[in-house]
């Protein structure tokens, strides 16, 4: 079986010294995206290169893995528990669920992303809270799902969401999902628990629907009648959202990409505009200052 070894240094604050981590990549030539020719080695290289931008946005968060070990043409599966036999340098944390606990992977260094890619995890999803205070989210997410192909409506709705959040003193950021829509993400200071955050964001969503009849909060497709779904259901304990800079398991290998707000003015922008190959044309950090969370308004 072909193998390839990737060497990565530990971060200075890892508590394990600098050292070198060796990550064995099995079957590096396995095609994960058959029509694009992308192999597992390509996926590993992508996550290795994107790590400096991606890790600050997912560090200290429980990860749920969306795995496609044999490529995107075969059905993938979600995995919450860390793989058996995981290396000692891979951080894991046990967190409670209704009938027990889940031992989640927590990514904090480049080697962790490489390890997940070797497991066929094309798309990591992350919690909206961090492991030290799992019931207190440090971000809220509004997922705009058009259902159809009207991405102009998605962009207009994103701007509406930004306006309403700003009126409540929250700074928001926008990203393509790499699938169909956009995510609006607002950093929080963790003073509020999930119940309070969910109640607040539901009120925001309802105001959005009242403002524009083309929008809905109906979860059932048959009840939407072609309207754009303002989805706030991820704002709960143990729920996840696609990680910024994660690759999606679709032809073209689109990437969930953080944007600058002014990029929504580009008529060519679509939910899959950036891919595992094209994202390197971007410069700078469009989410600079993201870590400064705001206080949730409780008197809306």
N, C-alpha and C positions, 0 to 999 in steps of 0.2 A: 504494500500500500504506500503510495507516494506521500511524503511528508515534507513540510517546510517549517523551519524554526524561525520565529520572530523574536528578537531581543528588545526588551523595553526596560528602561530604568524606573525605579520606584520614585514617587514624588517625595520631596523632602519631609513633608508632614505626615507621611504614612505610618510613622512609628516603627518601621522595620528597617531603617537605614536606607542608604541609597541603593546599593546592590544592582543586580541585573536579573530581570525575570525572563525566563525562556518560555515562550508559548509555542507548542507544537501544533501546526495546522495540518490536519489530515485531509487527504484528497483535495489539494489546492486547485487542481484543474477541473474539479466538478462544476458543470454548468448549472448555475442557479437561475440565470435569466437566459433561456435558450435562444430567443429571437434577437437578443442583443449581444450574445457572446460573452456576458459577464460571468466569471467564475467565482468560486469561493475566495480565491486569492485576491481577486479584484475587490470583493466586499471587505476583506480583511484590510487591504491597503486603504480603502476609503475611510473606514473607521479609525485607522491609525492616523491618517492625515487630518481628519476633521476633529479629532479629540480635543485640541486646544480650545476650539469654539464650543464644542458640545458638552464637555465635562462640567464646566461651571454651571450649566443649566440643568443638569440631572444629578449632580453629586449629592450624596446623602439621601437619595430617594429610593424606595423599593422599586424594583424593576419587574415587569411582567414581560416575558419573552414571546414574540410571535415567530415561531420556528418553521422553516421550510427546508429540512435537511436534504431533500432530494430535488429541490428547486421549486420555482413558483408554479409549475404546471401540475404539481400534485398538491393535494389539500394540506394546508398548514394547520398548526395547532398552537393554542396558547399554553404556556407553562409558567406557573407562578413559583413553584419550589425550585431551589437551586439544584442543579444536576448532581446526581450521586457521584462521589469521587472527585468533586471539585477541588482544585488545588488550594493549599492553605493560604496562599496570598490573595485569594478572591474573597472579598468581604461579603459576608452574609449576615442577615439580621432576622431574628424570629419576631413576628408580629401576630397579634391575636386575630382570629376569625371566629365566626359564630360557634363552631364545634371543635375548636382546637387552635393550632397555630400554623403559620406558613413561614418557611425560611426563605426569604427573598434574597436575591442578589442585589448588591448595592454598588453601583459603578463609581469609582473614585480615581481611576488611573487608566492610562491608555491600554495597558495589558488586559484590563477587564473587558473593554469593548472588543478587543481582538479575540478574547476567549469566547465571548458570546457569538461573534461572527463565525468562529470555527464550529460552534454548535448549530449552525444554520439559523441563528436568530437574525433574520433580515431586519425586523422592526422591533426595537425595544419601546415599550410603553412605560410611563412612570407615573407614580402617585403625585397628587397635588400637595402633599405634605411630606415632611422629612421624618426620618426614623426616630429622632429624639423627641418629637411631639407629633405623633401620627394623627391625632384627632384635631390638630390645629393647622389648617392649610396655610401655605405661604403664597398661594396663587389661586385665582379663580379662572375658569375657562368657559367661554361661550363658543360653542361649535356651530358654525353656520353651514348647514347641509342643504344644497339647493334641490336635491332630488333629480333635477333635470340638468340642462346645460346653460342656464342663465347666470353666467359668472358675473356679469355686470351688476345684477341684483345683489349678489353676494358681497361685492365690493361696496355698494351703496349701504348695505345693511351693516357692514363692518364699521363704516364711518359713523352711522347712527349709534352703534354700541359704544364707540369711542366717546362720542359726545355725551351720552348719558352717564358713562362712568366718570368722565372728567367733571361733570357738574357735581358729582358726589365726592370729588377730591381724589379720584383714583387715576393713576397713570396707566395706560394700557398699551399693549404691543400686539402686533399682528404677524401671523405666519401662514403660509400655504400649508395644507395638510398633506400634499403629495397625492391626494385622492380626488375629492370633488369640491371641497370648500375651503374655508378659512377658519382659523382659530383666533379668537381675541383673548389675550391673556393679561391679567392685571395682577402684579405682585402685591402681596398683603404682608402685614407686620406680625401675623400669627396671634394677634390678641383675641380673635374670634374663633369659635369652633366650627365644625362642618355644618351643624344645624343652622347657625346664624348666617354663614356664608351662603348656604343653599337657599334660605329664605330670602336673602337680599337679591341674589342673582335671578331668582324666579320673578321677583318684582320688576327687575330691569327688563327681563324677557317679556313680561306681560305689557309693559309700557311700550316696548318695541312693536309688539303685535298691534296694540291700539293705534300706534302712529302710522303703520303701513299694513293695509289689508292683504298684501302679498306674502305676509309672514304668518307663521303659526308656531305653537308649542305642542301640537298634537304629535305624540310618539308613533301612532299607528299610521302607516303609509296611506291606507285607504281613507283615513280621515283628513288628510292634508289637502286634497283637492288641488294638487300641483303647487301648493305654496311652499316657500322656503322654511325649513325647520330651524328655529332658534333653540338649539339643544343645550340645556344647562344641567343635564342629568349626571354629568361626570363629577359634579361638585359634592361628593359624598365620600365617606371613609372607604378606603381600599379601592375606589374607582381610579381609572387611569386615563391618560391622554397620550397620544403619540408624542414621543420625545422630539424636541427640536433637533433638526439635522438627521433624523432617522430616515433610512431608505424604506420605501414602500414596496410591497411584493406585487408589482405591476410591470408590464412591459415598459421598457425605457428606464427602469429603476429610478422613478421620481423620488425626490427628497422633500420632506417636510421642512420648509425653509423660512426662517425668520426674515421679515421684511422691514424696510423703512416705510412709514405711512405714505410718503409721497409716491412710492412705487405703485400704489393702487391707481394712480392716474394713468399708468401705461395701458393702453387698450390691448396690447399684446399679452399682458399678464394673464396666466391661467393657473389653476391649482397644481398643475404638474409642469410648470415652466422650467423648474430646476431639477437636474438629474445628478446621478452619481458622477457623471462626467463633466457636465456643464457648470456645476456649482462653483468650481474653482475660478471662474471668471469674475466672481463677486469679490469686492474688496471691503475691508473694514468690518466692524461689528455692528450690524443694524440694531441690536438690542443692548447697546452700551447703556449702562445705568439701570439695567433690569433688576438688579438685586435690591434696590431701594424700595421696599414694600410700603404700601400705604395702609392707613387705619380704615377698617370697614365701617361705613356709616350705618348706625343702628337705628336711625330715626327717619328712614326713607318713607 
